[in-house]
Amino acid sequence: MNSDKLTQEAFLKAQKKVYNLKIFYIHLVGYFILAALLGCNLYIMSGPYKDFFFWFDIIVLLGWTVFIGIHGWHIFKGKILFKKDWEARKIKAFLEKEKINRWE
């Protein structure tokens, strides 16, 4: 019974991590869309309020960049993309894939 409770807690914890990762990726896609739109806005801007909107766009872009950075740091806990065991895991995965693809 205790083992079932630990398994359920581990499942709920993993489910929460997956949910948080999904939300981060949604925010990241939104960030790229926003950056593209603000880049277009900066390119086509003209008129008497050009200076105001230039700085407004830059501040929004910088603010969202900081937000995405903090959110990513929180999700990945400062992990580096290519940890020491990453190469070993990838080599093992490619070898397993190669073994499956062989039909000898």
Gaussian input, Z-matrix of N, CA and C with variables (Angstrom, degrees):
# hf/3-21g

backbone

0 1
 N
 C     1     B1
 C     2     B2     1     A1
 N     3     B3     2     A2     1     D1
 C     4     B4     3     A3     2     D2
 C     5     B5     4     A4     3     D3
 N     6     B6     5     A5     4     D4
 C     7     B7     6     A6     5     D5
 C     8     B8     7     A7     6     D6
 N     9     B9     8     A8     7     D7
 C    10    B10     9     A9     8     D8
 C    11    B11    10    A10     9     D9
 N    12    B12    11    A11    10    D10
 C    13    B13    12    A12    11    D11
 C    14    B14    13    A13    12    D12
 N    15    B15    14    A14    13    D13
 C    16    B16    15    A15    14    D14
 C    17    B17    16    A16    15    D15
 N    18    B18    17    A17    16    D16
 C    19    B19    18    A18    17    D17
 C    20    B20    19    A19    18    D18
 N    21    B21    20    A20    19    D19
 C    22    B22    21    A21    20    D20
 C    23    B23    22    A22    21    D21
 N    24    B24    23    A23    22    D22
 C    25    B25    24    A24    23    D23
 C    26    B26    25    A25    24    D24
 N    27    B27    26    A26    25    D25
 C    28    B28    27    A27    26    D26
 C    29    B29    28    A28    27    D27
 N    30    B30    29    A29    28    D28
 C    31    B31    30    A30    29    D29
 C    32    B32    31    A31    30    D30
 N    33    B33    32    A32    31    D31
 C    34    B34    33    A33    32    D32
 C    35    B35    34    A34    33    D33
 N    36    B36    35    A35    34    D34
 C    37    B37    36    A36    35    D35
 C    38    B38    37    A37    36    D36
 N    39    B39    38    A38    37    D37
 C    40    B40    39    A39    38    D38
 C    41    B41    40    A40    39    D39
 N    42    B42    41    A41    40    D40
 C    43    B43    42    A42    41    D41
 C    44    B44    43    A43    42    D42
 N    45    B45    44    A44    43    D43
 C    46    B46    45    A45    44    D44
 C    47    B47    46    A46    45    D45
 N    48    B48    47    A47    46    D46
 C    49    B49    48    A48    47    D47
 C    50    B50    49    A49    48    D48
 N    51    B51    50    A50    49    D49
 C    52    B52    51    A51    50    D50
 C    53    B53    52    A52    51    D51
 N    54    B54    53    A53    52    D52
 C    55    B55    54    A54    53    D53
 C    56    B56    55    A55    54    D54
 N    57    B57    56    A56    55    D55
 C    58    B58    57    A57    56    D56
 C    59    B59    58    A58    57    D57
 N    60    B60    59    A59    58    D58
 C    61    B61    60    A60    59    D59
 C    62    B62    61    A61    60    D60
 N    63    B63    62    A62    61    D61
 C    64    B64    63    A63    62    D62
 C    65    B65    64    A64    63    D63
 N    66    B66    65    A65    64    D64
 C    67    B67    66    A66    65    D65
 C    68    B68    67    A67    66    D66
 N    69    B69    68    A68    67    D67
 C    70    B70    69    A69    68    D68
 C    71    B71    70    A70    69    D69
 N    72    B72    71    A71    70    D70
 C    73    B73    72    A72    71    D71
 C    74    B74    73    A73    72    D72
 N    75    B75    74    A74    73    D73
 C    76    B76    75    A75    74    D74
 C    77    B77    76    A76    75    D75
 N    78    B78    77    A77    76    D76
 C    79    B79    78    A78    77    D77
 C    80    B80    79    A79    78    D78
 N    81    B81    80    A80    79    D79
 C    82    B82    81    A81    80    D80
 C    83    B83    82    A82    81    D81
 N    84    B84    83    A83    82    D82
 C    85    B85    84    A84    83    D83
 C    86    B86    85    A85    84    D84
 N    87    B87    86    A86    85    D85
 C    88    B88    87    A87    86    D86
 C    89    B89    88    A88    87    D87
 N    90    B90    89    A89    88    D88
 C    91    B91    90    A90    89    D89
 C    92    B92    91    A91    90    D90
 N    93    B93    92    A92    91    D91
 C    94    B94    93    A93    92    D92
 C    95    B95    94    A94    93    D93
 N    96    B96    95    A95    94    D94
 C    97    B97    96    A96    95    D95
 C    98    B98    97    A97    96    D96
 N    99    B99    98    A98    97    D97
 C   100   B100    99    A99    98    D98
 C   101   B101   100   A100    99    D99
 N   102   B102   101   A101   100   D100
 C   103   B103   102   A102   101   D101
 C   104   B104   103   A103   102   D102
 N   105   B105   104   A104   103   D103
 C   106   B106   105   A105   104   D104
 C   107   B107   106   A106   105   D105
 N   108   B108   107   A107   106   D106
 C   109   B109   108   A108   107   D107
 C   110   B110   109   A109   108   D108
 N   111   B111   110   A110   109   D109
 C   112   B112   111   A111   110   D110
 C   113   B113   112   A112   111   D111
 N   114   B114   113   A113   112   D112
 C   115   B115   114   A114   113   D113
 C   116   B116   115   A115   114   D114
 N   117   B117   116   A116   115   D115
 C   118   B118   117   A117   116   D116
 C   119   B119   118   A118   117   D117
 N   120   B120   119   A119   118   D118
 C   121   B121   120   A120   119   D119
 C   122   B122   121   A121   120   D120
 N   123   B123   122   A122   121   D121
 C   124   B124   123   A123   122   D122
 C   125   B125   124   A124   123   D123
 N   126   B126   125   A125   124   D124
 C   127   B127   126   A126   125   D125
 C   128   B128   127   A127   126   D126
 N   129   B129   128   A128   127   D127
 C   130   B130   129   A129   128   D128
 C   131   B131   130   A130   129   D129
 N   132   B132   131   A131   130   D130
 C   133   B133   132   A132   131   D131
 C   134   B134   133   A133   132   D132
 N   135   B135   134   A134   133   D133
 C   136   B136   135   A135   134   D134
 C   137   B137   136   A136   135   D135
 N   138   B138   137   A137   136   D136
 C   139   B139   138   A138   137   D137
 C   140   B140   139   A139   138   D138
 N   141   B141   140   A140   139   D139
 C   142   B142   141   A141   140   D140
 C   143   B143   142   A142   141   D141
 N   144   B144   143   A143   142   D142
 C   145   B145   144   A144   143   D143
 C   146   B146   145   A145   144   D144
 N   147   B147   146   A146   145   D145
 C   148   B148   147   A147   146   D146
 C   149   B149   148   A148   147   D147
 N   150   B150   149   A149   148   D148
 C   151   B151   150   A150   149   D149
 C   152   B152   151   A151   150   D150
 N   153   B153   152   A152   151   D151
 C   154   B154   153   A153   152   D152
 C   155   B155   154   A154   153   D153
 N   156   B156   155   A155   154   D154
 C   157   B157   156   A156   155   D155
 C   158   B158   157   A157   156   D156
 N   159   B159   158   A158   157   D157
 C   160   B160   159   A159   158   D158
 C   161   B161   160   A160   159   D159
 N   162   B162   161   A161   160   D160
 C   163   B163   162   A162   161   D161
 C   164   B164   163   A163   162   D162
 N   165   B165   164   A164   163   D163
 C   166   B166   165   A165   164   D164
 C   167   B167   166   A166   165   D165
 N   168   B168   167   A167   166   D166
 C   169   B169   168   A168   167   D167
 C   170   B170   169   A169   168   D168
 N   171   B171   170   A170   169   D169
 C   172   B172   171   A171   170   D170
 C   173   B173   172   A172   171   D171
 N   174   B174   173   A173   172   D172
 C   175   B175   174   A174   173   D173
 C   176   B176   175   A175   174   D174
 N   177   B177   176   A176   175   D175
 C   178   B178   177   A177   176   D176
 C   179   B179   178   A178   177   D177
 N   180   B180   179   A179   178   D178
 C   181   B181   180   A180   179   D179
 C   182   B182   181   A181   180   D180
 N   183   B183   182   A182   181   D181
 C   184   B184   183   A183   182   D182
 C   185   B185   184   A184   183   D183
 N   186   B186   185   A185   184   D184
 C   187   B187   186   A186   185   D185
 C   188   B188   187   A187   186   D186
 N   189   B189   188   A188   187   D187
 C   190   B190   189   A189   188   D188
 C   191   B191   190   A190   189   D189
 N   192   B192   191   A191   190   D190
 C   193   B193   192   A192   191   D191
 C   194   B194   193   A193   192   D192
 N   195   B195   194   A194   193   D193
 C   196   B196   195   A195   194   D194
 C   197   B197   196   A196   195   D195
 N   198   B198   197   A197   196   D196
 C   199   B199   198   A198   197   D197
 C   200   B200   199   A199   198   D198
 N   201   B201   200   A200   199   D199
 C   202   B202   201   A201   200   D200
 C   203   B203   202   A202   201   D201
 N   204   B204   203   A203   202   D202
 C   205   B205   204   A204   203   D203
 C   206   B206   205   A205   204   D204
 N   207   B207   206   A206   205   D205
 C   208   B208   207   A207   206   D206
 C   209   B209   208   A208   207   D207
 N   210   B210   209   A209   208   D208
 C   211   B211   210   A210   209   D209
 C   212   B212   211   A211   210   D210
 N   213   B213   212   A212   211   D211
 C   214   B214   213   A213   212   D212
 C   215   B215   214   A214   213   D213
 N   216   B216   215   A215   214   D214
 C   217   B217   216   A216   215   D215
 C   218   B218   217   A217   216   D216
 N   219   B219   218   A218   217   D217
 C   220   B220   219   A219   218   D218
 C   221   B221   220   A220   219   D219
 N   222   B222   221   A221   220   D220
 C   223   B223   222   A222   221   D221
 C   224   B224   223   A223   222   D222
 N   225   B225   224   A224   223   D223
 C   226   B226   225   A225   224   D224
 C   227   B227   226   A226   225   D225
 N   228   B228   227   A227   226   D226
 C   229   B229   228   A228   227   D227
 C   230   B230   229   A229   228   D228
 N   231   B231   230   A230   229   D229
 C   232   B232   231   A231   230   D230
 C   233   B233   232   A232   231   D231
 N   234   B234   233   A233   232   D232
 C   235   B235   234   A234   233   D233
 C   236   B236   235   A235   234   D234
 N   237   B237   236   A236   235   D235
 C   238   B238   237   A237   236   D236
 C   239   B239   238   A238   237   D237
 N   240   B240   239   A239   238   D238
 C   241   B241   240   A240   239   D239
 C   242   B242   241   A241   240   D240
 N   243   B243   242   A242   241   D241
 C   244   B244   243   A243   242   D242
 C   245   B245   244   A244   243   D243
 N   246   B246   245   A245   244   D244
 C   247   B247   246   A246   245   D245
 C   248   B248   247   A247   246   D246
 N   249   B249   248   A248   247   D247
 C   250   B250   249   A249   248   D248
 C   251   B251   250   A250   249   D249
 N   252   B252   251   A251   250   D250
 C   253   B253   252   A252   251   D251
 C   254   B254   253   A253   252   D252
 N   255   B255   254   A254   253   D253
 C   256   B256   255   A255   254   D254
 C   257   B257   256   A256   255   D255
 N   258   B258   257   A257   256   D256
 C   259   B259   258   A258   257   D257
 C   260   B260   259   A259   258   D258
 N   261   B261   260   A260   259   D259
 C   262   B262   261   A261   260   D260
 C   263   B263   262   A262   261   D261
 N   264   B264   263   A263   262   D262
 C   265   B265   264   A264   263   D263
 C   266   B266   265   A265   264   D264
 N   267   B267   266   A266   265   D265
 C   268   B268   267   A267   266   D266
 C   269   B269   268   A268   267   D267
 N   270   B270   269   A269   268   D268
 C   271   B271   270   A270   269   D269
 C   272   B272   271   A271   270   D270
 N   273   B273   272   A272   271   D271
 C   274   B274   273   A273   272   D272
 C   275   B275   274   A274   273   D273
 N   276   B276   275   A275   274   D274
 C   277   B277   276   A276   275   D275
 C   278   B278   277   A277   276   D276
 N   279   B279   278   A278   277   D277
 C   280   B280   279   A279   278   D278
 C   281   B281   280   A280   279   D279
 N   282   B282   281   A281   280   D280
 C   283   B283   282   A282   281   D281
 C   284   B284   283   A283   282   D282
 N   285   B285   284   A284   283   D283
 C   286   B286   285   A285   284   D284
 C   287   B287   286   A286   285   D285
 N   288   B288   287   A287   286   D286
 C   289   B289   288   A288   287   D287
 C   290   B290   289   A289   288   D288
 N   291   B291   290   A290   289   D289
 C   292   B292   291   A291   290   D290
 C   293   B293   292   A292   291   D291
 N   294   B294   293   A293   292   D292
 C   295   B295   294   A294   293   D293
 C   296   B296   295   A295   294   D294
 N   297   B297   296   A296   295   D295
 C   298   B298   297   A297   296   D296
 C   299   B299   298   A298   297   D297
 N   300   B300   299   A299   298   D298
 C   301   B301   300   A300   299   D299
 C   302   B302   301   A301   300   D300
 N   303   B303   302   A302   301   D301
 C   304   B304   303   A303   302   D302
 C   305   B305   304   A304   303   D303
 N   306   B306   305   A305   304   D304
 C   307   B307   306   A306   305   D305
 C   308   B308   307   A307   306   D306
 N   309   B309   308   A308   307   D307
 C   310   B310   309   A309   308   D308
 C   311   B311   310   A310   309   D309

   B1=1.4401
   B2=1.5235
   B3=1.3215
   B4=1.4566
   B5=1.5279
   B6=1.3204
   B7=1.4584
   B8=1.5249
   B9=1.3507
   B10=1.4605
   B11=1.5226
   B12=1.3207
   B13=1.4704
   B14=1.5307
   B15=1.3420
   B16=1.4629
   B17=1.5220
   B18=1.3303
   B19=1.4618
   B20=1.5206
   B21=1.3262
   B22=1.4571
   B23=1.5278
   B24=1.3294
   B25=1.4645
   B26=1.5207
   B27=1.3251
   B28=1.4607
   B29=1.5182
   B30=1.3367
   B31=1.4582
   B32=1.5213
   B33=1.3209
   B34=1.4625
   B35=1.5212
   B36=1.3321
   B37=1.4626
   B38=1.5332
   B39=1.3294
   B40=1.4622
   B41=1.5202
   B42=1.3219
   B43=1.4637
   B44=1.5334
   B45=1.3329
   B46=1.4673
   B47=1.5317
   B48=1.3308
   B49=1.4674
   B50=1.5265
   B51=1.3281
   B52=1.4609
   B53=1.5245
   B54=1.3272
   B55=1.4581
   B56=1.5293
   B57=1.3310
   B58=1.4696
   B59=1.5224
   B60=1.3212
   B61=1.4596
   B62=1.5230
   B63=1.3387
   B64=1.4661
   B65=1.5242
   B66=1.3181
   B67=1.4680
   B68=1.5248
   B69=1.3406
   B70=1.4608
   B71=1.5209
   B72=1.3277
   B73=1.4630
   B74=1.5262
   B75=1.3208
   B76=1.4664
   B77=1.5224
   B78=1.3203
   B79=1.4668
   B80=1.5269
   B81=1.3183
   B82=1.4597
   B83=1.5250
   B84=1.3317
   B85=1.4684
   B86=1.5262
   B87=1.3214
   B88=1.4662
   B89=1.5171
   B90=1.3263
   B91=1.4650
   B92=1.5290
   B93=1.3340
   B94=1.4643
   B95=1.5227
   B96=1.3253
   B97=1.4682
   B98=1.5211
   B99=1.3337
   B100=1.4582
   B101=1.5296
   B102=1.3217
   B103=1.4631
   B104=1.5263
   B105=1.3278
   B106=1.4625
   B107=1.5254
   B108=1.3308
   B109=1.4667
   B110=1.5271
   B111=1.3195
   B112=1.4703
   B113=1.5224
   B114=1.3290
   B115=1.4637
   B116=1.5209
   B117=1.3215
   B118=1.4741
   B119=1.5197
   B120=1.3219
   B121=1.4624
   B122=1.5248
   B123=1.3115
   B124=1.4632
   B125=1.5341
   B126=1.3222
   B127=1.4667
   B128=1.5280
   B129=1.3427
   B130=1.4643
   B131=1.5262
   B132=1.3108
   B133=1.4564
   B134=1.5199
   B135=1.3262
   B136=1.4684
   B137=1.5263
   B138=1.2939
   B139=1.4545
   B140=1.5154
   B141=1.3403
   B142=1.4657
   B143=1.5353
   B144=1.3152
   B145=1.4615
   B146=1.5258
   B147=1.3144
   B148=1.4580
   B149=1.5306
   B150=1.3188
   B151=1.4693
   B152=1.5234
   B153=1.3424
   B154=1.4669
   B155=1.5321
   B156=1.3271
   B157=1.4626
   B158=1.5191
   B159=1.3183
   B160=1.4579
   B161=1.5302
   B162=1.3245
   B163=1.4630
   B164=1.5191
   B165=1.3296
   B166=1.4607
   B167=1.5335
   B168=1.3348
   B169=1.4691
   B170=1.5231
   B171=1.3272
   B172=1.4618
   B173=1.5269
   B174=1.3400
   B175=1.4637
   B176=1.5269
   B177=1.3422
   B178=1.4656
   B179=1.5247
   B180=1.3109
   B181=1.4614
   B182=1.5326
   B183=1.3113
   B184=1.4670
   B185=1.5335
   B186=1.3242
   B187=1.4607
   B188=1.5178
   B189=1.3352
   B190=1.4577
   B191=1.5302
   B192=1.3195
   B193=1.4643
   B194=1.5279
   B195=1.3146
   B196=1.4663
   B197=1.5261
   B198=1.3306
   B199=1.4575
   B200=1.5298
   B201=1.3380
   B202=1.4680
   B203=1.5291
   B204=1.3134
   B205=1.4606
   B206=1.5181
   B207=1.3219
   B208=1.4651
   B209=1.5254
   B210=1.3260
   B211=1.4571
   B212=1.5357
   B213=1.3140
   B214=1.4571
   B215=1.5152
   B216=1.3126
   B217=1.4688
   B218=1.5343
   B219=1.3244
   B220=1.4658
   B221=1.5321
   B222=1.3090
   B223=1.4710
   B224=1.5291
   B225=1.3170
   B226=1.4638
   B227=1.5294
   B228=1.3159
   B229=1.4657
   B230=1.5324
   B231=1.3123
   B232=1.4567
   B233=1.5069
   B234=1.3198
   B235=1.4605
   B236=1.5281
   B237=1.2950
   B238=1.4539
   B239=1.5188
   B240=1.3170
   B241=1.4615
   B242=1.5199
   B243=1.3070
   B244=1.4557
   B245=1.5232
   B246=1.3259
   B247=1.4544
   B248=1.5235
   B249=1.3283
   B250=1.4622
   B251=1.5261
   B252=1.3281
   B253=1.4612
   B254=1.5292
   B255=1.3299
   B256=1.4565
   B257=1.5231
   B258=1.3290
   B259=1.4653
   B260=1.5193
   B261=1.3058
   B262=1.4629
   B263=1.5316
   B264=1.3177
   B265=1.4659
   B266=1.5214
   B267=1.3305
   B268=1.4663
   B269=1.5244
   B270=1.3077
   B271=1.4676
   B272=1.5175
   B273=1.3238
   B274=1.4606
   B275=1.5291
   B276=1.3258
   B277=1.4649
   B278=1.5232
   B279=1.3370
   B280=1.4616
   B281=1.5216
   B282=1.3277
   B283=1.4666
   B284=1.5301
   B285=1.3224
   B286=1.4571
   B287=1.5248
   B288=1.3195
   B289=1.4694
   B290=1.5229
   B291=1.3239
   B292=1.4570
   B293=1.5288
   B294=1.3318
   B295=1.4568
   B296=1.5335
   B297=1.3177
   B298=1.4670
   B299=1.5267
   B300=1.3377
   B301=1.4586
   B302=1.5308
   B303=1.3012
   B304=1.4828
   B305=1.5073
   B306=1.3160
   B307=1.4676
   B308=1.5208
   B309=1.3060
   B310=1.4522
   B311=1.5003
   A1=110.72
   A2=116.88
   A3=121.74
   A4=110.94
   A5=116.07
   A6=121.03
   A7=111.38
   A8=115.88
   A9=120.26
   A10=111.12
   A11=115.99
   A12=120.45
   A13=110.43
   A14=116.99
   A15=120.32
   A16=111.15
   A17=116.58
   A18=120.60
   A19=110.51
   A20=116.65
   A21=120.87
   A22=110.75
   A23=117.52
   A24=121.07
   A25=110.69
   A26=116.64
   A27=120.44
   A28=110.23
   A29=116.95
   A30=120.62
   A31=111.11
   A32=117.47
   A33=121.02
   A34=111.43
   A35=116.70
   A36=120.89
   A37=110.51
   A38=116.41
   A39=120.36
   A40=110.61
   A41=116.75
   A42=121.05
   A43=110.33
   A44=116.40
   A45=120.29
   A46=110.50
   A47=117.54
   A48=120.83
   A49=111.27
   A50=116.53
   A51=120.54
   A52=110.26
   A53=117.42
   A54=121.42
   A55=110.84
   A56=116.74
   A57=120.63
   A58=111.40
   A59=117.48
   A60=121.22
   A61=110.60
   A62=116.45
   A63=120.82
   A64=110.84
   A65=117.01
   A66=121.01
   A67=110.34
   A68=117.61
   A69=120.36
   A70=110.80
   A71=117.62
   A72=120.13
   A73=111.69
   A74=117.91
   A75=120.76
   A76=109.77
   A77=117.41
   A78=120.79
   A79=111.10
   A80=117.44
   A81=121.15
   A82=111.24
   A83=117.42
   A84=120.69
   A85=109.49
   A86=116.91
   A87=120.32
   A88=111.86
   A89=116.47
   A90=121.01
   A91=110.94
   A92=116.97
   A93=119.72
   A94=111.38
   A95=117.28
   A96=120.44
   A97=110.01
   A98=116.76
   A99=121.04
   A100=111.12
   A101=116.89
   A102=120.32
   A103=110.56
   A104=117.26
   A105=120.57
   A106=110.62
   A107=116.86
   A108=120.01
   A109=111.73
   A110=117.39
   A111=119.77
   A112=110.82
   A113=117.14
   A114=119.79
   A115=111.55
   A116=116.29
   A117=119.84
   A118=110.69
   A119=116.29
   A120=120.69
   A121=110.96
   A122=117.27
   A123=120.33
   A124=110.84
   A125=116.06
   A126=120.35
   A127=112.17
   A128=117.49
   A129=119.95
   A130=113.42
   A131=118.57
   A132=122.11
   A133=112.54
   A134=114.59
   A135=120.57
   A136=107.34
   A137=115.71
   A138=119.48
   A139=112.26
   A140=114.52
   A141=119.00
   A142=114.18
   A143=118.42
   A144=121.09
   A145=112.12
   A146=116.09
   A147=120.70
   A148=111.90
   A149=117.48
   A150=121.15
   A151=111.69
   A152=115.97
   A153=119.28
   A154=110.72
   A155=116.98
   A156=119.90
   A157=112.57
   A158=117.02
   A159=119.53
   A160=109.53
   A161=116.61
   A162=119.65
   A163=111.94
   A164=116.93
   A165=120.73
   A166=110.57
   A167=115.97
   A168=120.39
   A169=111.44
   A170=117.27
   A171=121.29
   A172=110.65
   A173=117.38
   A174=121.06
   A175=110.91
   A176=117.53
   A177=120.45
   A178=109.95
   A179=117.27
   A180=121.30
   A181=111.25
   A182=117.49
   A183=120.64
   A184=111.48
   A185=116.71
   A186=120.25
   A187=112.04
   A188=116.22
   A189=119.26
   A190=110.70
   A191=116.81
   A192=120.22
   A193=110.23
   A194=117.24
   A195=121.10
   A196=109.66
   A197=117.12
   A198=121.50
   A199=110.92
   A200=117.16
   A201=121.09
   A202=109.55
   A203=117.80
   A204=120.95
   A205=112.29
   A206=116.72
   A207=120.84
   A208=110.24
   A209=116.97
   A210=120.59
   A211=110.53
   A212=117.38
   A213=121.10
   A214=112.15
   A215=116.58
   A216=120.64
   A217=109.77
   A218=115.97
   A219=120.08
   A220=111.02
   A221=117.37
   A222=121.24
   A223=110.49
   A224=116.89
   A225=120.44
   A226=112.44
   A227=117.91
   A228=123.88
   A229=112.09
   A230=116.19
   A231=120.44
   A232=114.49
   A233=117.91
   A234=120.09
   A235=109.72
   A236=115.10
   A237=120.73
   A238=107.25
   A239=116.73
   A240=120.04
   A241=112.58
   A242=117.73
   A243=121.15
   A244=109.80
   A245=116.04
   A246=119.89
   A247=109.22
   A248=116.31
   A249=121.54
   A250=112.44
   A251=116.80
   A252=118.54
   A253=113.30
   A254=117.86
   A255=121.23
   A256=111.56
   A257=116.83
   A258=119.96
   A259=111.36
   A260=116.84
   A261=120.61
   A262=110.83
   A263=116.85
   A264=119.85
   A265=111.55
   A266=117.37
   A267=120.87
   A268=110.91
   A269=117.10
   A270=120.37
   A271=109.49
   A272=116.59
   A273=120.77
   A274=110.50
   A275=117.59
   A276=121.19
   A277=111.05
   A278=117.51
   A279=120.36
   A280=111.35
   A281=116.95
   A282=120.17
   A283=110.56
   A284=117.04
   A285=120.40
   A286=110.91
   A287=116.27
   A288=120.86
   A289=109.80
   A290=116.49
   A291=121.30
   A292=110.41
   A293=117.08
   A294=120.76
   A295=110.54
   A296=117.07
   A297=121.67
   A298=110.57
   A299=117.41
   A300=121.41
   A301=113.19
   A302=117.37
   A303=119.62
   A304=109.94
   A305=116.66
   A306=120.05
   A307=110.85
   A308=116.73
   A309=121.74
   A310=111.21
   D1=-41.85
   D2=179.29
   D3=-64.46
   D4=-35.87
   D5=178.83
   D6=-65.22
   D7=-37.70
   D8=177.59
   D9=-64.73
   D10=-38.64
   D11=179.17
   D12=-65.61
   D13=-43.13
   D14=178.04
   D15=-64.48
   D16=-39.88
   D17=178.49
   D18=-64.16
   D19=-41.62
   D20=179.31
   D21=-66.24
   D22=-40.71
   D23=177.75
   D24=-64.20
   D25=-41.68
   D26=178.12
   D27=-63.99
   D28=-40.12
   D29=178.25
   D30=-63.59
   D31=-45.25
   D32=179.59
   D33=-63.66
   D34=-38.54
   D35=177.93
   D36=-65.37
   D37=-43.25
   D38=178.15
   D39=-65.70
   D40=-38.87
   D41=179.22
   D42=-62.81
   D43=-40.43
   D44=178.76
   D45=-66.05
   D46=-39.89
   D47=178.02
   D48=-62.84
   D49=-42.18
   D50=178.98
   D51=-64.76
   D52=-41.63
   D53=177.77
   D54=-61.14
   D55=-46.49
   D56=178.96
   D57=-62.42
   D58=-39.04
   D59=177.87
   D60=-65.12
   D61=-40.44
   D62=178.10
   D63=-62.25
   D64=-44.52
   D65=178.49
   D66=-62.65
   D67=-39.67
   D68=177.93
   D69=-61.43
   D70=-44.35
   D71=179.51
   D72=-65.38
   D73=-35.52
   D74=175.26
   D75=-63.87
   D76=-44.09
   D77=177.14
   D78=-63.14
   D79=-38.08
   D80=179.73
   D81=-65.32
   D82=-42.43
   D83=176.79
   D84=-63.27
   D85=-44.08
   D86=177.04
   D87=-60.17
   D88=-37.94
   D89=178.04
   D90=-62.59
   D91=-44.96
   D92=179.95
   D93=-65.35
   D94=-38.28
   D95=176.63
   D96=-64.52
   D97=-46.33
   D98=179.09
   D99=-61.32
   D100=-43.19
   D101=-179.78
   D102=-62.68
   D103=-40.25
   D104=178.53
   D105=-65.33
   D106=-44.35
   D107=179.51
   D108=-65.59
   D109=-42.15
   D110=178.20
   D111=-67.23
   D112=-35.40
   D113=175.73
   D114=-62.87
   D115=-42.32
   D116=176.21
   D117=-64.34
   D118=-41.66
   D119=179.07
   D120=-62.42
   D121=-41.54
   D122=178.32
   D123=-64.47
   D124=-33.65
   D125=-178.38
   D126=-73.34
   D127=-39.08
   D128=-174.01
   D129=-96.21
   D130=-0.05
   D131=-175.58
   D132=-63.97
   D133=138.98
   D134=173.12
   D135=-159.67
   D136=171.79
   D137=177.49
   D138=105.39
   D139=-177.78
   D140=-174.90
   D141=-70.51
   D142=-21.31
   D143=-177.30
   D144=-100.59
   D145=17.88
   D146=-176.16
   D147=-58.68
   D148=-45.27
   D149=-178.39
   D150=-62.30
   D151=-43.54
   D152=-179.94
   D153=-61.60
   D154=-49.96
   D155=-176.97
   D156=-70.07
   D157=-27.96
   D158=174.83
   D159=-61.58
   D160=-51.09
   D161=-178.94
   D162=-69.26
   D163=-35.46
   D164=177.46
   D165=-61.65
   D166=-46.05
   D167=178.69
   D168=-62.40
   D169=-42.27
   D170=179.90
   D171=-64.19
   D172=-42.72
   D173=179.94
   D174=-65.25
   D175=-41.99
   D176=177.69
   D177=-62.84
   D178=-44.13
   D179=-179.68
   D180=-64.12
   D181=-43.90
   D182=177.98
   D183=-65.67
   D184=-41.42
   D185=178.72
   D186=-61.83
   D187=-44.23
   D188=-179.32
   D189=-70.49
   D190=-32.47
   D191=176.54
   D192=-63.33
   D193=-43.47
   D194=177.43
   D195=-63.23
   D196=-43.97
   D197=179.23
   D198=-59.46
   D199=-47.13
   D200=179.94
   D201=-63.78
   D202=-39.89
   D203=178.57
   D204=-62.22
   D205=-46.12
   D206=179.35
   D207=-66.82
   D208=-42.08
   D209=179.26
   D210=-62.95
   D211=-43.87
   D212=177.79
   D213=-63.74
   D214=-41.32
   D215=178.87
   D216=-62.69
   D217=-40.57
   D218=179.34
   D219=-66.25
   D220=-41.27
   D221=-177.66
   D222=-69.63
   D223=-46.82
   D224=-174.83
   D225=-93.00
   D226=-2.13
   D227=177.98
   D228=53.36
   D229=37.34
   D230=176.87
   D231=73.07
   D232=14.94
   D233=-179.11
   D234=-69.71
   D235=143.04
   D236=175.60
   D237=-83.22
   D238=145.88
   D239=-177.26
   D240=-59.22
   D241=-43.71
   D242=-175.49
   D243=-110.61
   D244=83.04
   D245=177.24
   D246=-72.29
   D247=172.35
   D248=-175.70
   D249=-59.77
   D250=-39.36
   D251=-177.79
   D252=-84.20
   D253=-1.25
   D254=-179.17
   D255=-61.21
   D256=-47.33
   D257=-179.92
   D258=-59.99
   D259=-44.08
   D260=-179.51
   D261=-62.31
   D262=-42.74
   D263=179.14
   D264=-64.90
   D265=-40.49
   D266=179.91
   D267=-67.59
   D268=-41.73
   D269=177.86
   D270=-60.86
   D271=-45.39
   D272=179.38
   D273=-62.12
   D274=-41.46
   D275=179.75
   D276=-64.08
   D277=-42.95
   D278=179.14
   D279=-66.08
   D280=-38.39
   D281=177.90
   D282=-65.39
   D283=-41.23
   D284=177.60
   D285=-64.01
   D286=-41.14
   D287=178.98
   D288=-63.65
   D289=-42.83
   D290=179.61
   D291=-64.17
   D292=-38.98
   D293=179.49
   D294=-65.46
   D295=-38.54
   D296=179.47
   D297=-69.23
   D298=-38.58
   D299=-176.90
   D300=-72.65
   D301=-19.93
   D302=178.15
   D303=-75.37
   D304=136.54
   D305=-178.07
   D306=-122.64
   D307=32.25
   D308=-179.76
   D309=-74.82

